[in-house]
Amino acid sequence: MSATPTASAQDKPAGRFSRHRFCMAVMLGVYPLVTALLYLVFPLTAGWPLFLKTALIVPPVAATMVWGLIPAIHSRLHHWLHPVPRGGDAGVHDTV
């Protein structure tokens, strides 16, 4: 198989990646994940120091982000994350 994009992918102009939009989408996905894990872990770890509770929830949060949340955001929100500039505002993007 060839590694080149298909003709249909080449025909569509890709806009610049919007970091602001990506950050917003990641925050909207991470917040409920972290909140749910805190509700699950804190009662089971009563009396533990905070750094140990945090150490317990960071691996599942990171794994969920790397293999679940971020790929889902990129695939489902691709067009929103890569806005194509319109006529008069070419070159003006909300990226940093």
C-alpha positions in Angstrom: 0.0 0.0 0.0 1.2 3.5 -0.7 1.5 6.1 2.1 0.3 9.0 -0.1 -3.1 10.5 0.7 -6.0 9.7 -1.6 -7.1 12.1 -4.3 -10.1 13.2 -2.3 -7.9 14.1 0.7 -5.6 16.2 -1.6 -8.6 18.0 -3.2 -9.7 19.5 0.2 -7.7 22.5 1.4 -6.6 22.0 5.0 -6.8 25.0 7.3 -4.3 25.8 10.1 -4.6 23.8 13.2 -6.5 25.7 15.9 -4.8 25.2 19.3 -7.5 27.2 21.1 -10.2 24.9 19.8 -8.2 21.8 20.5 -7.5 22.9 24.1 -11.2 23.6 24.6 -12.2 20.1 23.3 -9.5 18.4 25.5 -10.7 20.3 28.6 -14.3 19.3 27.9 -13.2 15.7 27.7 -10.7 15.6 30.6 -12.9 17.3 33.1 -15.6 14.6 33.4 -12.9 11.9 33.3 -10.9 13.4 36.2 -14.1 14.2 38.2 -15.3 10.6 37.8 -12.0 9.1 38.8 -11.8 11.4 41.8 -15.3 10.3 43.0 -14.2 6.7 42.6 -10.7 6.9 44.1 -11.1 9.4 47.0 -13.4 7.2 49.1 -11.2 4.2 48.6 -8.1 6.1 49.6 -9.3 8.1 52.6 -6.3 9.0 54.8 -3.8 8.8 51.9 -1.7 11.9 51.2 -2.9 13.9 48.2 0.2 13.1 46.1 -0.5 9.4 46.4 -4.2 9.8 45.4 -3.0 11.9 42.4 -0.3 9.3 41.5 -3.1 6.7 41.4 -5.4 8.6 39.0 -2.7 10.1 36.6 -2.0 6.8 34.7 -5.6 6.1 33.7 -6.1 9.7 32.8 -3.0 9.8 30.6 -3.8 6.5 29.0 -7.4 7.5 28.2 -6.2 10.8 26.7 -3.5 9.2 24.6 -5.4 6.2 23.3 -9.0 7.4 23.5 -9.8 11.1 24.0 -7.2 12.8 21.7 -7.7 10.4 18.8 -11.5 10.8 19.1 -11.2 14.6 19.1 -9.0 14.5 16.0 -11.2 12.2 14.1 -14.6 13.6 15.1 -13.7 17.3 15.2 -11.1 17.5 12.3 -13.0 20.1 10.3 -13.6 22.3 13.4 -10.0 22.0 14.5 -8.6 22.9 11.0 -10.8 25.8 9.9 -10.3 26.8 6.3 -10.0 30.6 5.9 -12.7 32.4 4.0 -12.2 35.0 1.3 -11.4 38.2 3.1 -9.7 36.8 6.2 -7.1 34.6 4.6 -4.1 34.4 6.9 -6.1 35.3 10.0 -6.5 32.3 12.3 -7.2 31.7 16.0 -4.0 29.7 16.5 -1.1 30.5 18.7 
